[in-house]
């Protein structure tokens, strides 16, 4: 009975997150909007506004929108999307969506993967700590490389 209730709640949350999105400027539907939490550390993904880089943080107030087109945008400003700074250690950075080439997907193991080359989000240096930058690198679906929707029941 409890299992069925948890499954029903998850389905309801999923349906609500899909229907709250709506049409986006790139023509894709929004699949999820909200904060992302690092699976192993319970730190959240946040934009360092001084550098536009994504970092891990104890603050969980930065929300992103994952679109069906593969773009990931800032919920507070849908014109800023996630891209990779190829010339700077493959850091994950927010930039104008018109200039963004990176497309992302959620893997079945909980990683966020670049669809072009198969690399996933990683904490820089391999360890999740407050303030650590997020980069793109090889390897996916290990607990230290997984992210979940903040406050989602698991």
RARAMO-V882219 format. One record per backbone hydrogen bond with DSSP energy under -0.5 kcal/mol. CO is the residue of the C=O (numbers start at 0). NH is the residue of the N-H. Records with the same first field share a line. If there is no record, write none. Layout:
# RARAMO-V882219
CO=NH / NH
This chain:
# RARAMO-V882219
0=4
1=5
2=6
3=7
4=8
5=9
6=10
7=11
8=12
9=13
10=14
11=15
12=16
13=17
14=18
15=19
17=20 / 21
21=29
23=26
27=23
28=30 / 67
31=65
33=63
34=149
35=44
36=147
37=41
42=37
43=56
45=54
46=48
47=50 / 51 / 52
51=93
52=47
53=133
54=45
55=130
56=43
60=62
62=74 / 75
63=33
64=66 / 72
65=30 / 31
66=69
69=103
70=66
71=81
72=64
76=73 / 79
78=80 / 96
79=73
80=94
82=92
83=85
84=87 / 89 / 90
87=90
89=135
90=84 / 92
91=53
92=82
94=80
95=98
96=99
102=114
104=106 / 112
106=109
109=146
110=106 / 112
111=120
112=104
113=117
118=113
119=136
121=134
122=125
123=126
126=128
128=131
131=55
132=123
133=91
134=121
136=119
141=144
142=39 / 145
145=38
147=36
148=151
